[in-house]
Amino acid sequence: MKIPEMFGESVFNLQVMQDKLPKDVFKSLKKTIDEGLPLDVSIAGIVANAMKDWAVEKGATHYTHWFQPMTGITAEKHDSFISPVKDGKVIMDFSWKELVVGEPDASSFPSGGVRATFEARGYTTWDPTSFAFIKDGTLCIPTAFVSYGGEVLDKKTPLLKSMRALNKQALRILRLFGNTAVKRVFPTVGAEQEYFLIDRKMYDARKDLVFSGRTLFGAKPPKGQEMEDHYFGPIKSRVSAFMHDLDIELWKLGILAKTEHNEVAPAQHELAPIFTITNVASDQNQLMMETMKKVAAKHGLYCLLHEKPFAGVNGSGKHNNWSMSTDTGVNLLDPGSTPAENSQFLTFLLAVVKAVDEYQDLLRLSVASAGNDHRLGANEAPPAIVSMFIGEELAEVIDALEKDIKYRGKGKQVMKLGVDTLPDLPKDTTDRNRTSPFAFTGNKFEFRMLGSTFSIAGPNIILNTIVADELRQFADELEGAEDFNAALHDLVARTIKDHKRIIFNGNNYTEEWAKEAKKRGLLNLRNSAEALPYFAAKKNIELFERNDVFTEREVRSRTEIMLENYGKVLTIEALTMIEMGKKDIFPAVNSYIAELCGEISSKKAMGLSCKAEEELAAKLSASNEAMYYKIGEIERLLVEVKGISDAEKSARFFADKVIPVMQEMRAYADDMEVNTSKKYWPFPTYGDILFSV
C-alpha cells in the first residue's frame, strides 16, 4: 500500500486542481483559497466542469451541497449529474450555478424563529476554502447555509466570519511590530477525538443506547478503570483492525489522522489528527465522526460518541488545540527565540488571557449540552469553572512584567524588563495540567471542555471572535501611541494586573479551587440551563455585532435552539427510561421475585430456612415499587414542562425538577440489577458491554 499516493485520492485538492484547471483559473482559485479573497464568479463554470469530470472518473454519479445546520451534524441532498438531451438520452452535466448555489428545503432545520415555518427556502453556497470530496459515490461540496432572508442557519458561515475578524485584527498587530510580509492570519485547530467501541449486538440490545446514545441504567461492573491498565495498553486485534481501516478511509479523504491509542476507560479510544486551518478542521472532524460509525459497522461494532455513555468510568471529550498562524508559516503563539518575537508573542498571549477572562461565560456555554453536563467536573474532564494554565515559567515571566522587576530564568542570564529585552521562553517548560479547562501547551492552547459529539465550529467561533476583539482593542490603543514601546509596556502590565485572576496552574478538581475561584469572581455555571442564557447577554450581542459574526437576531435564535435542544434530549432520555422501566425492568424483576417466592414456599414446605430469599424478595419488591412510582413522577413532570413555553424556564425546570427524579429512578434500577439473577435482567450489563470487544 503506497500511502502517499493514496492520501487525498478522494479529494479535489490543489494538486488535482492544478492538473485539471487552466493555469489562470487555478491561479485565481488558489488566491481565493490562500488569501481569503472573494471568488471570481467568472471562473466557476470552468471549475464546475473540471470538478464534475474528476468526480465521474472516480465513479461519482451524484453531487450534494454538504452543509452543517444547527442540528450538530451534517446535511446533504443528492442530485445526479444527468441532464436530458435529444432522443431520450442523457449527458453528465454540472453547471457553475449548481456548484456555487443550492436551494435545499430549510423548513425542517432548526432556526430559532429567524424564519417563518412557511418560508421553506434556504440557500447553500460553496466554500472554496474547504476542498470538495467524494463520499459513497457522491461529490460533496462544502457549503454555508442561510435562510431566504439571509439569516445564518449553520455553523460554517459564522465560523468563516470569525476567522475573517481574527485575520483583520491580527494583521493590525503584526503591522505594529513592523511585519508587512504577512498577508493573512488564520486560526488552526487539531481536534483530538475520544470514543467508545462496543459490540453491535450489545448496542442493539440496549434501548437507551439506541435512543439516547448513553446508558440510562447500569450498575458499575466489578472492574472498571481502577487498574489503569487500558490507557495506552495493547490494542486488541478487533480494535486494531477497525483503526487500520479507519485510517485508510480518512487518509483517502485527506484527513491527517496521526495518533491512535487506548484511552482510560475500558473500550475507550482516541484518534488525533495533525492540526490544520480551522474551517477545514471543522469539516474534517464532522467527516471523522461519520466515518468512525461507518467503519465500526463493517467490523460488527458500534462507535459511541456520547460524552458520558457509561456512569462510573471516564466519559469522552474532544480536546481543541487552538493557535494562530500566518501565511508565511509562523505560529503566533510560539514564544520564539528572539526578543522581538517574544514581545509579539506576549501581546498575542495576553489578548487570549484577556479574552478568556472577559468572556468566560461564552467559552463555558460553547461546550454546554445535556450530554456534556454529565462529564464536566468528573475526574477525566475539567470543571465547569473556566480558568487558564500557562505553566510555571511563563507565569513567572508574567509576574515579573506586572511588577516591573527583573526576571531571572532558571539557569539563565538575568533579564531586565523592557520590550527589547524580554527573555527567551523555552517551549514546554512544564508538564501539561490535565485538570485545566484551557491550557497553554508550548505553542497552542488546549481547550479541553468540548464534548466528544460536538461540532468544533461552535467553540472556535467563540474563540476566534473574543480574541479578535481583544486584538482590536490592543491595536486601537497602540496605533495611536507616540512611543510604541512605552505604550506596549503599559498595556502588557495593565492587562496582566486586570486579568491574572483567570490564570490558575494548580489542581482544578479540588474544593479549595472552587472556593478560590468564587473569591476571584469567576463564574461557576454548573449545567447547561445555567450557562446557555448567557449567550444573549448584552455584552455578548455587542461583541458579535461589533465583529460582524452574528446579528442580535441570530444570537437570540441560537440561544433558543440550544435551550430547546437541551429539553428535547432530556425528554427523549426521560421517555426512554419510562419505557425501559415499565416494559423491561419492572416485569423482569417481578419475574425473579416470583421465582424467589416459589423457592420460599418450597423451602417452608420442607422445613428449611428461607430467610435470605425472603430478605432479597422484600428488598427487590420495595425497590421495584419505588421505581414504578418514580416513573409516574417523571410522567407528571413531562406533562407539566409541556406547559412552559419559555425555553429558558423550560430548561431550568428540566435541570432542577426532572433530572433529580431521573437520577432517583436510576438508583433504584441499578440497585435491582445488582440483586437480580442474570437470566432475568433484560439487557446487557456494563461488564458485558465494556469487556466484550
C-alpha positions as a printed Julia matrix, in Angstrom:
693×3 Matrix{Float64}:
   0.0     0.0     0.0
   1.51    3.32   -1.09
   0.05    5.72    1.42
   1.47    8.96   -0.08
  -0.15    8.14   -3.44
  -3.41    7.09   -1.79
  -3.63   10.07    0.59
  -6.32   12.51   -0.53
  -7.32   10.42   -3.54
 -10.99   11.25   -2.88
 -10.37   14.99   -2.55
 -10.47   17.72   -5.19
  -7.33   19.24   -3.7
  -4.75   21.69   -5.0
  -2.82   19.02   -6.87
  -5.96   17.86   -8.69
  -6.95   21.46   -9.38
  -3.54   22.21  -10.84
  -3.8    19.15  -13.09
  -7.4    19.76  -14.19
  -7.71   23.55  -14.43
  -6.21   26.08  -16.86
  -3.28   27.92  -15.27
  -5.05   31.27  -14.97
  -8.15   29.67  -13.42
  -6.06   27.67  -10.97
  -4.11   30.78  -10.02
  -7.3    32.75   -9.38
  -8.91   29.97   -7.31
  -5.73   29.41   -5.3
  -5.63   33.11   -4.48
  -9.13   32.81   -3.04
  -8.12   29.75   -1.02
  -4.8    31.13    0.24
  -5.75   34.75    0.9
  -9.46   34.52    1.62
 -10.27   36.85   -1.28
 -13.74   36.83   -2.92
 -14.28   34.16   -5.55
 -14.12   35.28   -9.17
 -17.52   34.0   -10.32
 -16.38   34.07  -13.95
 -14.2    31.0   -13.34
 -16.91   28.99  -11.55
 -18.15   27.28  -14.72
 -14.68   26.03  -15.61
 -14.12   24.8   -12.06
 -17.52   23.08  -12.01
 -16.85   21.21  -15.23
 -13.39   20.08  -14.1
 -14.77   19.02  -10.72
 -17.53   17.01  -12.4
 -15.14   15.3   -14.83
 -12.83   14.33  -11.98
 -15.71   13.05   -9.83
 -17.2    11.0   -12.68
 -13.76    9.47  -13.35
 -13.79    8.42   -9.7
 -17.18    6.74  -10.11
 -19.4     9.5    -8.71
 -22.92    9.76  -10.13
 -24.35   12.45   -7.85
 -23.33   15.68   -6.17
 -24.51   17.34   -2.97
 -24.02   20.61   -1.15
 -22.67   19.32    2.15
 -23.54   21.71    4.99
 -23.71   21.95    8.76
 -27.1    23.08   10.1
 -27.79   23.72   13.77
 -28.55   20.04   14.35
 -24.88   19.47   15.23
 -24.43   17.0    12.36
 -24.07   17.41    8.62
 -26.8    17.52    5.97
 -26.87   16.65    2.3
 -29.38   16.46   -0.58
 -28.17   14.4    -3.56
 -28.72   15.35   -7.21
 -27.45   13.32  -10.14
 -25.19   14.73  -12.81
 -27.57   13.54  -15.56
 -29.1    16.1   -17.91
 -31.52   15.18  -20.75
 -30.58   15.66  -24.41
 -32.21   14.67  -27.7
 -33.52   11.17  -28.44
 -34.24   10.46  -24.78
 -30.58   10.25  -23.83
 -28.63   12.0   -21.09
 -25.24   13.58  -20.56
 -23.31   14.17  -17.34
 -23.51   17.87  -16.66
 -22.7    20.22  -13.78
 -23.09   23.97  -14.15
 -21.42   26.85  -12.33
 -24.73   27.65  -10.62
 -25.06   24.09   -9.34
 -21.57   24.38   -7.88
 -21.96   27.79   -6.3
 -25.58   27.9    -5.12
 -28.06   25.3    -3.87
 -31.65   25.6    -2.67
 -32.39   22.91   -0.08
 -35.67   22.9     1.8
 -34.92   24.74    5.05
 -38.31   24.21    6.7
 -37.32   21.31    8.95
 -33.96   22.61   10.15
 -33.67   24.44   13.5
 -33.94   28.2    13.01
 -34.82   29.56   16.45
 -37.51   31.76   14.91
 -35.37   33.58   12.32
 -37.74   32.39    9.6
 -41.45   31.56    9.49
 -42.43   27.91    9.08
 -43.93   28.6     5.65
 -40.66   30.18    4.44
 -39.19   26.86    3.4
 -36.46   28.0     1.08
 -32.85   28.14    2.19
 -29.63   28.63    0.27
 -26.32   26.84    0.35
 -23.24   28.49   -1.1
 -19.88   26.94   -1.94
 -16.96   27.42    0.46
 -13.97   27.21   -1.92
 -11.5    27.27    1.01
 -12.59   23.75    2.02
 -11.9    21.08   -0.6
 -14.72   19.1    -2.23
 -14.52   15.33   -1.76
 -16.17   12.08   -2.85
 -18.09   10.03   -0.3
 -20.09    6.92   -1.17
 -20.15    7.75   -4.88
 -21.28   11.34   -4.35
 -19.32   14.55   -4.9
 -19.65   16.51   -1.65
 -19.22   20.28   -1.9
 -18.67   22.0     1.5
 -21.08   24.92    1.74
 -22.53   27.59    4.0
 -26.29   27.61    4.71
 -28.53   30.68    5.06
 -32.26   31.4     5.12
 -34.33   33.02    2.38
 -33.89   36.33    4.19
 -30.12   35.92    4.52
 -30.01   34.93    8.19
 -27.37   32.36    9.13
 -28.75   28.84    9.68
 -25.5    26.9    10.0
 -22.19   26.67   11.84
 -19.91   27.17    8.82
 -20.91   30.77    7.99
 -20.23   32.31   11.42
 -17.02   30.29   11.67
 -15.77   31.86    8.44
 -16.86   35.29    9.7
 -15.0    34.81   12.97
 -11.88   33.78   11.06
 -12.17   36.93    8.96
 -12.44   39.05   12.11
  -9.37   37.41   13.65
  -7.39   37.88   10.45
  -8.25   41.58   10.28
  -7.22   42.4    13.85
  -4.16   40.13   13.97
  -2.77   41.82   10.86
  -3.11   45.19   12.59
  -0.97   43.93   15.47
   1.65   42.44   13.15
   1.95   45.72   11.25
   2.7    47.47   14.55
   5.66   45.14   15.01
   6.88   46.02   11.53
   5.73   42.85    9.82
   4.49   43.77    6.35
   5.15   40.41    4.69
   2.19   38.57    6.19
  -0.97   38.82    4.12
  -3.21   36.52    6.13
  -3.56   35.18    9.67
  -5.77   32.19   10.31
  -6.64   30.1    13.37
  -5.55   26.47   13.33
  -7.03   23.53   15.19
  -6.17   19.94   15.93
  -9.18   18.19   17.46
  -8.42   15.04   19.45
 -11.43   12.72   19.24
 -12.32   10.27   22.01
 -14.85    7.47   21.52
 -16.04    4.06   22.74
 -16.18    0.89   20.63
 -18.68   -1.77   21.67
 -20.1    -4.89   20.07
 -23.03   -4.07   17.78
 -25.18   -6.81   19.33
 -24.72   -5.24   22.75
 -25.71   -1.86   21.34
 -28.85   -3.24   19.68
 -29.91   -4.87   22.95
 -29.93   -1.56   24.83
 -32.85    0.8    24.08
 -31.11    3.6    25.97
 -28.04    3.41   23.71
 -30.2     3.25   20.59
 -32.46    6.17   21.53
 -30.15    8.44   23.51
 -26.56    7.37   22.84
 -25.85    6.68   26.51
 -26.8     4.1    29.11
 -29.59    5.49   31.28
 -29.28    2.48   33.58
 -26.31    0.38   34.59
 -24.55   -0.72   37.74
 -20.76   -0.48   37.92
 -19.0    -3.73   36.99
 -16.56   -5.38   39.42
 -13.71   -3.99   37.31
 -13.73   -0.62   35.6
 -10.7     1.6    35.07
  -9.29    1.21   38.57
  -6.24   -0.78   37.48
  -5.26    1.91   34.95
  -4.33   -0.88   32.56
  -6.28    0.23   29.5
  -4.67    3.63   28.92
  -2.0     3.22   26.22
  -2.33   -0.53   26.7
  -2.0    -3.12   23.91
  -4.71   -2.58   21.3
  -6.95   -5.63   20.81
  -6.87   -7.2    17.36
 -10.51   -6.39   16.58
  -9.98   -2.75   17.54
  -6.69   -2.61   15.68
  -8.4    -3.85   12.52
 -11.01   -1.12   12.92
  -8.35    1.54   13.44
  -6.43    0.37   10.36
  -9.49    0.57    8.12
 -10.49    3.9     9.66
  -7.09    5.4     8.91
  -7.3     4.27    5.29
 -10.75    5.82    4.82
  -9.7     9.07    6.49
  -6.47    9.31    4.53
  -8.41    8.89    1.28
 -10.45   11.91    2.38
  -7.27   13.9     3.02
  -7.73   13.84    6.8
  -4.39   13.81    8.62
  -5.21   11.03   11.08
  -1.99   10.69   13.06
  -2.21    9.25   16.58
  -4.42    6.48   17.96
  -4.4     4.71   21.31
  -6.46    3.18   24.06
  -7.95    5.74   26.44
  -8.52    5.42   30.19
 -11.84    3.56   30.32
 -12.33    0.0    29.06
 -13.48    0.06   25.4
 -12.47    3.73   25.09
 -10.03    5.02   22.46
  -8.71    8.23   20.92
  -7.78    9.46   17.45
  -5.82   12.67   16.95
  -5.17   14.44   13.63
  -2.44   16.89   12.68
  -3.68   20.47   13.04
  -4.95   22.45   10.08
  -6.87   25.66    9.29
  -9.98   25.84   11.47
 -12.8    25.66    8.92
 -11.11   22.68    7.25
 -10.52   21.06   10.65
 -14.2    21.54   11.47
 -15.32   19.89    8.23
 -12.86   17.06    8.71
 -13.89   16.38   12.29
 -17.5    16.01   11.17
 -16.33   13.59    8.48
 -14.18   11.76   11.02
 -17.14   11.09   13.33
 -19.31    9.93   10.44
 -16.56    7.67    9.1
 -15.94    6.16   12.53
 -19.53    4.94   12.68
 -19.45    3.54    9.14
 -16.19    1.66    9.62
 -17.31    0.34   13.01
 -20.44   -1.14   11.41
 -18.28   -3.09    8.95
 -16.5    -4.7    11.89
 -19.66   -5.63   13.79
 -19.0    -2.78   16.2
 -20.74    0.42   17.2
 -18.9     3.67   17.81
 -20.32    5.62   20.76
 -19.54    9.33   20.64
 -21.68   10.43   23.6
 -19.88   12.44   26.26
 -20.81   10.02   29.04
 -22.14    6.71   27.71
 -21.31    4.85   30.93
 -21.56    6.05   34.52
 -18.6     5.39   36.79
 -15.93    5.41   34.07
 -14.38    8.21   32.05
 -16.5     9.99   29.5
 -15.3    11.19   26.11
 -14.13   14.68   25.22
 -12.68   16.44   22.24
  -9.57   18.48   23.0
  -9.48   21.54   20.79
  -5.83   22.53   20.21
  -6.1    26.14   19.0
  -3.48   28.55   17.73
  -2.94   31.34   15.19
  -0.66   31.04   12.16
   0.42   33.3     9.33
   0.56   32.55    5.62
   4.36   32.78    5.98
   4.36   29.75    8.28
   4.74   31.46   11.68
   2.79   30.29   14.73
   1.89   33.47   16.63
   1.65   31.57   19.91
   5.17   30.2    19.59
   7.39   32.01   22.15
  10.22   32.15   19.61
  13.91   32.66   20.27
  14.44   36.41   19.86
  13.33   39.37   21.98
  11.25   40.87   19.16
   9.41   37.61   18.67
   8.82   37.34   22.41
   7.26   40.78   22.72
   4.96   39.97   19.83
   4.2    36.58   21.36
   3.31   38.14   24.71
   0.96   40.59   23.01
  -0.98   37.77   21.36
  -0.8    35.62   24.51
  -2.24   38.38   26.69
  -5.0    39.03   24.18
  -6.04   35.42   24.74
  -5.76   35.79   28.53
  -7.94   38.92   28.49
 -10.43   37.28   26.13
 -10.84   34.17   28.27
 -11.29   36.26   31.41
 -13.83   38.66   29.95
 -15.8    36.0    28.1
 -15.73   33.03   30.48
 -19.46   32.75   30.0
 -19.21   32.34   26.23
 -16.48   29.69   26.44
 -18.47   27.78   29.05
 -21.72   27.84   27.09
 -19.93   26.92   23.86
 -19.43   23.45   25.37
 -22.78   23.21   27.14
 -25.09   20.3    26.35
 -27.18   17.79   28.23
 -24.57   15.15   27.45
 -21.55   17.18   28.47
 -23.2    18.11   31.78
 -22.56   14.51   32.89
 -18.87   14.82   32.08
 -17.66   18.28   33.13
 -16.29   18.23   36.64
 -15.64   14.5    36.7
 -12.12   13.15   37.08
 -11.45   12.87   33.36
 -12.66   16.34   32.44
 -12.16   19.92   33.57
 -14.63   21.52   35.96
 -17.35   23.9    34.81
 -15.24   26.83   36.07
 -13.22   28.32   33.2
  -9.57   29.1    34.01
  -6.21   29.08   32.2
  -2.99   27.16   32.75
   0.16   28.79   31.34
   2.93   26.88   33.09
   5.34   27.8    35.86
   7.99   29.66   33.86
   5.57   31.7    31.79
   3.68   32.58   34.97
   6.93   33.87   36.48
   7.64   35.96   33.39
   4.16   37.48   33.53
   4.52   38.14   37.24
   7.81   39.97   36.61
   6.25   42.05   33.85
   3.37   43.07   36.09
   5.68   44.07   38.94
   8.2    45.73   36.59
  11.07   43.76   38.11
  13.95   41.74   36.71
  13.19   38.21   35.62
  15.77   35.52   36.3
  15.13   32.46   34.22
  16.15   29.19   35.8
  19.79   28.65   34.91
  19.77   31.6    32.51
  21.12   35.14   32.46
  19.27   37.89   34.29
  16.78   39.71   32.07
  15.5    43.18   32.91
  12.08   44.39   31.9
  11.79   46.14   28.57
  10.18   45.29   25.28
  13.56   44.9    23.61
  14.98   42.64   26.33
  12.21   40.19   27.08
  13.52   36.71   27.97
  13.7    33.75   25.63
  10.93   31.35   26.56
  11.67   27.65   26.06
   8.79   25.55   24.78
   7.01   23.11   27.07
   8.83   24.25   30.2
   6.35   22.43   32.41
   4.09   19.42   32.14
   0.57   19.9    30.9
  -2.08   20.46   33.54
  -4.64   17.78   32.71
  -7.2    19.37   35.05
  -7.2    22.77   33.36
 -10.05   23.72   31.01
  -7.8    25.96   28.89
  -4.12   25.07   28.98
  -1.13   26.58   27.17
   0.94   23.69   25.85
   4.05   25.21   24.33
   2.71   26.89   21.18
  -1.06   26.49   21.37
  -3.98   26.43   23.78
  -5.75   23.18   24.51
  -9.44   23.84   25.17
 -10.35   20.63   26.96
 -14.02   21.19   27.8
 -15.57   20.14   24.46
 -17.76   17.07   24.49
 -16.99   14.27   22.05
 -20.17   14.75   19.97
 -19.58   18.47   19.5
 -19.04   20.19   16.21
 -15.85   22.12   16.87
 -17.27   25.03   14.87
 -19.22   26.46   17.83
 -16.38   26.73   20.36
 -14.0    28.03   17.68
 -16.45   30.72   16.58
 -16.29   31.93   20.17
 -12.5    31.63   20.47
 -11.82   33.44   17.21
 -14.28   36.23   17.96
 -13.24   37.01   21.52
  -9.52   37.02   20.66
 -10.17   39.17   17.59
 -12.0    41.7    19.75
  -9.15   41.93   22.26
  -6.61   42.35   19.45
  -8.81   45.14   18.09
  -8.66   46.94   21.44
  -4.89   46.46   21.64
  -4.43   47.79   18.11
  -6.68   50.8    18.75
  -4.53   51.76   21.74
  -1.11   51.06   20.23
  -1.71   52.56   16.8
  -2.25   55.98   18.32
   0.72   55.85   20.69
   3.6    58.34   20.36
   6.04   55.83   21.87
   5.12   52.3    20.8
   7.48   50.53   23.23
   6.28   52.53   26.22
   2.65   52.04   25.25
   3.17   48.31   24.83
   4.92   48.15   28.2
   1.95   49.83   29.89
  -0.57   47.71   28.01
   1.14   44.46   28.98
   1.45   45.38   32.67
  -2.14   46.64   32.89
  -3.58   43.61   31.11
  -1.76   41.23   33.44
  -2.93   43.12   36.52
  -6.56   43.3    35.37
  -6.92   39.71   34.15
  -4.47   37.49   36.05
  -7.39   36.12   38.1
  -8.19   33.75   35.21
  -4.73   32.11   35.45
  -4.56   29.07   37.71
  -1.77   26.49   37.5
  -2.94   24.21   40.3
  -5.38   21.32   40.64
  -8.74   22.37   39.22
 -10.52   19.4    40.84
 -10.19   20.49   44.45
 -12.88   22.1    46.58
 -10.3    24.7    47.56
 -10.07   25.86   43.95
 -13.85   26.19   43.69
 -13.77   28.43   46.76
 -10.78   30.39   45.45
 -12.45   30.83   42.04
 -15.51   32.26   43.74
 -13.34   34.75   45.61
 -11.76   35.77   42.3
 -15.19   36.39   40.83
 -15.02   33.58   38.29
 -18.25   32.03   37.05
 -19.33   28.53   38.05
 -22.1    27.62   35.6
 -22.8    24.08   36.69
 -25.14   22.97   33.91
 -26.44   23.95   30.5
 -29.6    25.51   31.87
 -27.45   27.99   33.81
 -24.91   28.58   31.05
 -26.85   28.87   27.78
 -28.86   32.05   28.55
 -25.59   34.0    28.82
 -25.27   33.78   25.04
 -27.81   36.56   24.62
 -26.28   38.83   27.29
 -25.97   42.44   26.12
 -22.16   42.46   26.15
 -22.07   39.28   24.07
 -24.54   40.51   21.48
 -22.47   43.68   21.15
 -19.32   41.58   20.74
 -20.76   39.55   17.88
 -22.27   42.55   16.12
 -19.07   44.57   16.51
 -17.11   41.81   14.77
 -19.81   41.02   12.19
 -20.16   37.4    13.28
 -23.81   37.3    14.41
 -26.65   39.78   14.42
 -28.69   40.16   17.59
 -31.49   38.17   15.95
 -29.11   35.34   15.12
 -27.72   35.28   18.67
 -31.2    35.06   20.15
 -32.24   32.37   17.67
 -29.22   30.24   18.57
 -29.89   30.68   22.25
 -33.43   29.43   21.65
 -32.19   26.47   19.58
 -29.64   25.37   22.2
 -32.12   25.65   25.07
 -34.77   23.76   23.13
 -32.27   21.06   22.19
 -31.37   20.63   25.86
 -35.03   19.99   26.67
 -35.5    17.67   23.69
 -32.53   15.5    24.68
 -33.77   15.17   28.25
 -37.32   14.44   27.08
 -36.03   11.58   24.92
 -33.99   10.25   27.83
 -36.91   10.5    30.24
 -39.31    8.77   27.85
 -36.73    6.04   27.23
 -36.33    5.49   30.96
 -40.09    5.25   31.33
 -40.34    2.65   28.56
 -37.41    0.58   29.83
 -38.69    0.8    33.37
 -42.25   -0.21   32.57
 -41.72   -2.74   29.8
 -38.39   -4.29   30.74
 -37.12   -3.75   34.28
 -40.38   -3.84   36.26
 -41.67   -7.12   34.77
 -38.21   -8.74   34.79
 -37.71   -8.05   38.49
 -41.24   -9.23   39.27
 -40.49  -12.49   37.47
 -37.42  -13.01   39.6
 -39.38  -12.14   42.73
 -41.96  -14.77   41.7
 -39.17  -17.34   41.42
 -37.9   -16.35   44.85
 -41.38  -16.68   46.28
 -41.67  -20.16   44.79
 -38.35  -21.06   46.37
 -39.54  -19.68   49.69
 -42.71  -21.81   49.55
 -40.73  -24.92   48.68
 -38.26  -24.4    51.5
 -41.0   -23.74   54.02
 -42.76  -26.9    52.97
 -39.54  -28.82   53.63
 -38.99  -27.03   56.93
 -35.87  -25.28   55.64
 -34.71  -21.76   56.38
 -35.59  -19.2    53.68
 -34.56  -16.01   55.45
 -32.12  -14.91   52.69
 -34.73  -15.41   49.96
 -37.34  -13.51   51.99
 -34.99  -10.57   52.59
 -33.98  -10.41   48.94
 -37.57  -10.68   47.7
 -38.68   -7.94   50.09
 -35.8    -5.69   49.08
 -36.43   -6.15   45.36
 -40.16   -5.67   45.8
 -39.66   -2.4    47.66
 -37.16   -1.09   45.09
 -39.33   -2.11   42.15
 -42.35   -0.43   43.67
 -40.33    2.72   44.4
 -39.01    2.77   40.83
 -42.54    2.36   39.48
 -43.73    5.42   41.39
 -40.73    7.42   40.19
 -41.84    6.58   36.65
 -45.2     8.11   37.42
 -43.5    11.18   38.87
 -41.41   11.65   35.71
 -44.54   11.29   33.57
 -46.27   14.05   35.54
 -43.23   16.32   35.25
 -43.08   15.82   31.48
 -46.72   16.88   31.23
 -46.0    19.93   33.39
 -42.96   21.03   31.38
 -45.01   20.95   28.16
 -46.97   23.88   29.55
 -43.83   26.03   29.88
 -43.42   27.99   26.64
 -40.35   29.97   27.68
 -37.25   28.0    26.58
 -35.05   29.22   29.44
 -37.65   28.41   32.11
 -38.23   25.02   30.5
 -34.51   24.23   30.58
 -34.28   25.19   34.24
 -37.3    23.02   35.01
 -35.56   20.04   33.44
 -32.34   20.75   35.35
 -33.99   21.39   38.71
 -37.0    19.07   38.63
 -36.79   16.34   36.02
 -33.13   15.28   36.22
 -33.14   14.65   40.0
 -36.12   12.28   39.68
 -34.48   10.52   36.72
 -31.41   10.01   38.9
 -33.52    8.63   41.73
 -35.27    6.22   39.37
 -31.92    5.05   38.03
 -30.57    4.45   41.52
 -33.42    2.02   42.26
 -32.94    0.24   38.93
 -29.16   -0.08   39.31
 -29.57   -1.49   42.8
 -32.02   -4.07   41.47
 -29.6    -5.02   38.68
 -27.02   -6.0    41.27
 -29.56   -8.15   43.12
 -31.43   -9.74   40.21
 -30.49  -13.07   38.62
 -28.66  -12.55   35.33
 -31.13  -14.74   33.43
 -33.9   -12.28   34.29
 -32.1    -8.96   33.75
 -33.45   -7.68   30.41
 -30.34   -6.16   28.82
 -26.52   -6.46   28.76
 -24.73   -5.13   31.81
 -21.75   -2.78   31.9
 -19.48   -5.77   32.35
 -20.95   -7.4    29.25
 -20.6    -4.26   27.14
 -17.23   -2.87   28.21
 -15.31   -6.14   28.02
 -16.96   -7.81   25.02
 -14.74   -6.49   22.22
